[in-house]
Every structure is written in structure tokens, then in C-alpha cells.
Amino acid sequence: MSGERPMLKIRLLSDADETDLSVLLVSTFGQANELMLVRALRQAQRTALELVAVGEDGLVGYICLSRLDAPEGWLALAPVCVRNEDQRKGIGSQLVTYALDQARQRHFAAVVVVGDKNFYSRHGFVFQGPAQLTSPYPSEFTGLFPIRPDTAKAQLTLVYPEPFDTV
């Protein structure tokens, strides 16, 4: 039926998902940069959480939260993707909501994202708010999801792990 939400299960990524994840990342982004980023983040032991959305016909979405080098306890949300034919069905929103809840439960301080202000604002990210974040990425696209209260007005420099520079 049209407009119906697909049946989804969101869970931790498993080793058995690797091939499907590779196909998902390359087909969704149209190139291999995000796949190389994820692999490099893993190799550098900077991933904090990798989640997948599984539908009736397999893997339909993926999200990664990686540890920033500074400040301590902060995460970067990247990448997030939904299979092309399943976009605009709320799957990306479900992944983001679930990942942010997991970050909160695991007592991380904050999550930052570089992306679409309209999409991420709906999930509690603040763009150009009271926090003054220096980032290697454009400030107008850098959003903050404060978990600890002191992060909402932070004045600091975001240091992304080295894989973000090389991929």
C-alpha cells in the first residue's frame, strides 16, 4: 500500500553485513569514498557505533557515529545512507533518531553533523546556535546535537579523525 512505512529492524552492524554494506554505500553515493571512509575509521579504531536498518528484502540503511579526536566524548555522524529506492520513507530519520538515542544512553557528550540543515534540525541538531564551533567544514552546514548540557554553548575546535582528511 502506498504511504505505508516499511517494516524495519534497526540493529548493530555485524560481520555478515559487510558485502551488503559495501554495495549499499557505493550504490547510494555513486562512488566508493564513503565505503573507504568507513573502512579507514574502523582501521583507526574511531567508530563508536555502526547501525543498519534491515527491511523485508535485506539491508536498506546504514549510519555511523565516529569519535572525534577532540573534544573528548564528542561524536561525528557520518555517513548515513538509505538505499535509493527506499529514500523518502522515513528510514533515514529512524536511523538518526535511534543513533542519537544510543549516543545518549552511552553517555557521549555531543554529536556533530555536516549536512542538510532542514533534515537534521528536525532531529534536534542546532545550526549556528549559541555554541561556537571551529570546524574544518563550513559552519553553516555544521550542526550540534548537545547531550550534556555544557555542550550547548561550547566554544571549541572540532578535530576530526585523520580518515576524514584522506577520503
N, C-alpha and C positions, 0 to 999 in steps of 0.2 A: 504494500500500500504506500502511496506517495505521502511524504511528510513524516513517516514513522521513523523513530530513532532506531538505528541498528542495535542488535543485541551485542554488547561488548563486555569483555573482561579485561581489566587493566591489572597487570602483574609485573613483577620484576623480569627483566630480560634474562633469558637462560642461554647456555651454550648452544642448545639445539636451535635457537632462533637466528644464529649468525648468518646463514645463507639467505634466509628470507629478509633479514635486516639489511644486508648488503643490496639486495635487489630493490627494496623499498627506498632506501636513501638515494641510490643512483637514479632510479626512475622518477622519484618525486622531484629531485633537484635538477635533473637533466645533466648531471656530471658527478664526478666522484669526490669533490672537495669535502663534503660533509662526512662521507664514509672515512676518508683519510683523517679528518679531524677527530672523529670518534675513536678510531684505532690509535692515534697518537696520544689522545687524552688517557686512554686505558694504559698504554705502554708507560706513560709518565706517572701513572697511578694518581690521576687528578679527577677521575669520575667519582662522584658521590652517590649518584642514583641514576639508573637507566631503567625506564619503564616502557612496556609495549602495550598497545591496545590490540586485542585479538577478537576478530569477528567470526562469523559462522564459516567464512572461507579463508581464514588464516590471519596473518599479521596485517593490520590496517594502519597502525600508527606507532610512533616512537617519540620519546622525549629523553633528554639527557640533562642532568644537573651536574656541573663540574665545580671543583673547588678553585676559588681564586687564590693566587699566591698572596695577595693582600687586598683587603684586610682579612685577618684570620676569621674563619667561621662564615665567610660570605660565599655564595654560590653564583654561578652564571648559568642561565637557562639557554642552552644551545647544543645541538639543534633540536627542533621539534618538527615533525612532519606527519602528514596523513596521506595515505595512498590517493593518487589523483582522482580516481573515480569515487572516492568516499569523502572528498572535501565538501565543506558547507553542510555537514550533517551533525555538527556539534562534537565530533570526535576530538579535535584539537583542544577545544575548551575543556572537555572532560579530562584529557591528559594533563593540561596545565593546572587545573583545579586539584587533581589528585597529587601531582608532583609537589605543588606548593604546600598541601596539607602534610605530605610526607616530610618535607623540609622543616616544617613547624614542629612536627612530632619528634624529629631527630635533633631538635634544639639548635639548628643553624641560626645565625644572626639575621641574615637578609639574603634576598635573591635579586640579581640584576639581569636585565634582558636588553638586547639591542633588537628593536623590531617595530612593528606596526603599533603606534600609539593607540589607535582606536580599538584594536583587538585586545592588547594587553591591559589597557586601562579597565576594561570590564572585569578583569581578574584581580584587581587591587594594586596593580603597578602604578606608580606615580611618576609622571614625566615632568621635568623642570619644576619640581616642587621645592620644599624647604631644604632638602638635602643638597649639598654642593659636592658633586662627584666629578673628579677629574678622571677622564677615561680616554683610551686611545681611539674610541669610536665617537661619532657625532653625538653631542649631548642631547640634541632634540629627539634622538631615537633611543636614548638610554633610559630605561625605566627601572625603578626601585620598588621592590616588594619588601617593606620592613617587617621583620618578625619580632626582633627585640625592639622595645620602644626607643632606645637610644639611637637606633639606626635611621629613624625617620628624618632627623635633622643633622645627619653626619656631614662632616666636611673632610673628605679624604680622597686619596687616589686609588683607583681600581687597578690592580695589577693582574692581568690575565695570565694563565699558564702559557708557557712557550709554544705549545701546539697551535694556539690561536694566531701566533705570528707567522708560522711557517706554512699553514694550509690555506 
